[in-house]
Amino acid sequence: METHSKKPAPDDNNGVLISYYQLRMFIGLLGFLLSFLLFMTTYFLNDEHPLKVSISHYYYSFGHVIFVGTLCILGGLFATYRGKDRYENMLSNFAGVMAVLVAVFPTKFNGYGGNIYINIDKANYQDWFSWVHYISAGLLFVSFAVFCLYFFQKSDKEQDGEPISEEEALKKSRRNLYYKCCGWGILISLACIGLIAILGDDSASANQFLTYSTLIFETTSLFFFSTSWLLKSSEFWNKNIPLVTYFR
């Protein structure tokens, strides 16, 4: 009696593929909305200073649940995400761990302004918490840049051994250019945060830009990170949208 292995129906494969792109989209949406949700939450809950000096300082605010929850969800999504090779998987898992560490180990309370939702006594806050937080946040953003500058520039079809048309190659080159801009945008934003922290500390209190520079450049980093993931998920987007048509 012959036995035949059952091949997956085309719809089954398509369902898996759609879920794969949806996972990318969820990661992008969370990153895109994080800064906005944190500000709007503190604003509508009548925080005296809805703008904090950094995104990390929202840990102590009315936006605590959104800050910690979003990072933990991102950590879970990165752990679930599976790329086209094991190195992309390793980077994704690494980014997931870094996201959770950023959420679990808060930044220092120094510089915080506004209403306090969570307060950690100095006796309970260890100096090494901030070092874990800063290093994890830096490595998280660097991993975002690596996705943009390396892994995202590989075509899904090419990695699957499928041929691509001349038009697809043109649109792939457009996407790759944007991924490069995002990757370098993240790295430049990180460099600006570091330089201002080192050189502008003394005059920060007298200059609004310097005061909120970390928040500004963290937000630009999140913008580059999130839009790159959204673009990577755009395979199944509505092709009637002009911007989607340009890239897809």
C-alpha positions in Angstrom: 0.0 0.0 0.0 1.5 3.3 -1.1 1.6 6.3 1.2 1.8 9.8 -0.1 3.1 12.7 2.0 0.5 15.4 2.1 1.7 18.6 0.6 0.6 21.8 2.3 -2.2 23.6 0.4 -1.2 26.9 -1.2 -3.5 28.7 1.1 -1.7 27.2 4.1 1.7 28.5 2.9 0.1 31.9 2.1 -1.3 32.1 5.6 2.1 31.5 7.1 3.6 34.1 4.8 1.0 36.7 5.7 1.6 36.1 9.4 5.3 36.6 8.8 4.7 40.0 7.2 2.1 40.8 9.8 4.7 40.2 12.5 7.0 42.7 10.9 4.1 45.2 10.7 3.3 44.8 14.4 6.9 45.5 15.3 7.0 48.6 13.1 3.7 49.9 14.4 4.7 49.5 18.1 7.9 51.4 17.5 6.1 54.1 15.4 3.4 54.7 18.0 5.5 54.5 21.2 6.6 58.1 21.6 3.2 59.5 20.6 1.3 57.2 23.0 3.6 58.1 25.9 3.2 61.8 25.3 -0.6 61.6 24.8 -1.1 59.5 27.9 0.8 61.8 30.2 -0.9 64.8 28.5 -4.5 63.6 28.9 -3.8 62.5 32.5 -2.8 66.1 33.3 0.9 65.5 33.9 2.6 68.8 34.7 5.3 68.0 32.2 4.1 65.6 29.5 7.5 66.0 27.7 10.2 64.1 29.5 13.9 64.5 29.0 14.1 61.0 27.5 11.7 58.2 26.5 13.2 56.1 29.3 12.0 58.7 31.9 8.4 57.8 31.1 9.1 54.7 33.2 8.3 56.9 36.2 5.3 58.7 34.7 1.6 57.9 34.0 2.9 56.3 30.8 4.8 53.6 32.8 2.5 50.7 31.7 2.7 51.7 28.0 6.5 52.1 28.2 7.2 48.8 30.0 4.4 46.9 28.2 5.4 48.0 24.7 9.1 47.0 25.3 8.1 43.7 26.7 5.7 43.0 23.8 8.5 44.0 21.4 10.8 41.6 23.2 8.3 38.8 22.6 7.7 39.7 19.0 11.5 39.7 18.3 11.8 36.3 20.0 9.0 35.0 17.8 10.3 36.6 14.6 12.2 34.2 12.3 14.4 35.6 9.6 15.8 34.0 6.5 19.0 32.7 8.1 20.2 31.9 11.6 22.2 35.1 12.0 19.1 37.2 11.5 17.3 34.9 14.0 20.2 35.4 16.5 20.1 39.2 16.1 16.3 39.2 16.5 16.5 37.1 19.7 19.3 39.4 20.9 17.2 42.5 20.2 14.3 40.9 22.1 16.5 40.4 25.2 17.8 44.0 25.0 14.2 45.4 24.8 13.2 43.5 27.9 16.3 44.6 29.8 15.5 48.3 28.9 12.1 47.8 30.4 13.1 45.9 33.5 16.1 48.1 34.5 15.0 51.8 34.6 17.2 54.8 33.9 18.2 57.2 36.8 15.5 59.4 38.1 17.8 62.5 37.7 16.2 65.1 35.4 12.7 63.8 35.7 9.9 66.5 35.8 6.2 66.1 36.3 3.9 63.9 38.2 5.3 60.7 39.6 3.5 57.4 39.0 6.4 55.0 40.0 8.9 56.0 42.6 12.0 54.1 43.4 13.8 55.1 46.6 17.5 55.8 46.3 18.1 53.0 48.8 16.5 50.5 46.4 18.0 51.8 43.2 21.4 50.4 42.4 23.8 52.3 40.2 24.3 49.3 38.0 20.6 49.5 37.0 21.4 52.5 34.9 24.4 50.9 33.2 22.4 47.9 32.2 19.7 50.2 30.9 22.1 52.4 28.9 24.1 49.5 27.4 20.9 47.6 26.6 19.3 50.6 24.9 22.4 51.3 22.9 22.8 47.7 21.7 19.0 47.6 20.9 19.3 50.6 18.6 22.5 49.2 17.1 20.7 45.9 16.3 17.9 48.0 14.6 20.6 49.6 12.4 22.1 46.2 11.5 18.7 45.0 10.4 18.4 48.0 8.1 22.0 48.1 6.8 22.3 44.3 6.2 19.4 41.9 6.6 16.6 44.1 5.2 18.5 44.7 2.0 18.2 41.0 1.1 15.2 40.3 -1.1 12.8 37.7 0.3 12.2 36.3 -3.2 16.0 36.1 -3.9 16.6 34.3 -0.6 13.9 31.9 -1.5 15.5 31.2 -4.9 12.7 33.0 -6.8 13.6 35.1 -9.9 12.6 38.8 -9.8 11.6 41.0 -12.7 13.4 44.2 -13.8 10.6 46.3 -12.3 10.9 44.4 -9.0 14.7 44.9 -9.0 14.1 48.7 -9.5 11.7 48.8 -6.5 14.1 46.7 -4.4 16.8 49.3 -5.1 14.5 52.0 -3.9 13.7 50.1 -0.7 17.4 49.4 -0.1 18.2 53.1 -0.4 15.6 53.8 2.3 16.9 51.0 4.5 20.3 52.5 4.3 19.0 55.9 5.2 17.2 54.4 8.2 20.3 52.5 9.3 22.5 55.5 9.2 19.8 57.7 10.6 19.7 55.4 13.7 23.5 55.4 14.1 23.7 59.2 13.7 20.9 59.8 16.2 22.8 57.6 18.7 26.0 59.5 18.1 24.2 62.8 18.7 22.8 61.5 22.0 26.3 60.5 23.1 28.0 63.7 22.0 25.4 66.0 23.6 25.6 63.9 26.8 29.3 64.4 26.9 29.7 67.9 25.6 26.5 69.7 26.4 25.8 68.6 30.0 26.7 71.9 31.6 24.5 74.1 29.4 21.6 71.7 29.0 19.4 73.4 31.7 19.6 76.7 29.8 18.9 75.4 26.4 15.6 73.7 25.5 17.0 71.7 22.6 19.8 70.3 24.8 17.3 69.5 27.6 15.2 67.4 25.3 17.9 66.3 22.9 17.9 62.7 24.1 14.1 62.5 23.7 14.4 64.1 20.2 17.0 61.7 18.9 15.5 58.7 20.5 12.3 59.6 18.7 14.1 60.0 15.3 15.8 56.6 16.0 12.4 55.0 16.6 11.0 56.6 13.4 13.8 55.2 11.3 13.4 51.8 13.0 9.7 51.6 12.8 9.3 52.8 9.2 12.0 50.4 8.0 10.0 47.5 9.5 6.7 48.8 8.1 8.3 49.0 4.7 9.6 45.5 5.0 6.1 44.3 5.8 4.5 46.2 2.8 4.3 43.2 0.5 0.6 42.7 1.2 -0.3 46.4 1.5 -2.8 48.0 -0.8 -1.0 48.7 -4.0 -3.2 51.6 -4.8 -1.5 53.7 -2.2 1.0 55.9 -4.1 3.9 55.5 -1.7 3.4 51.7 -1.6 3.4 51.6 -5.4 6.7 53.5 -5.5 8.4 50.9 -3.3 6.3 47.8 -4.2 
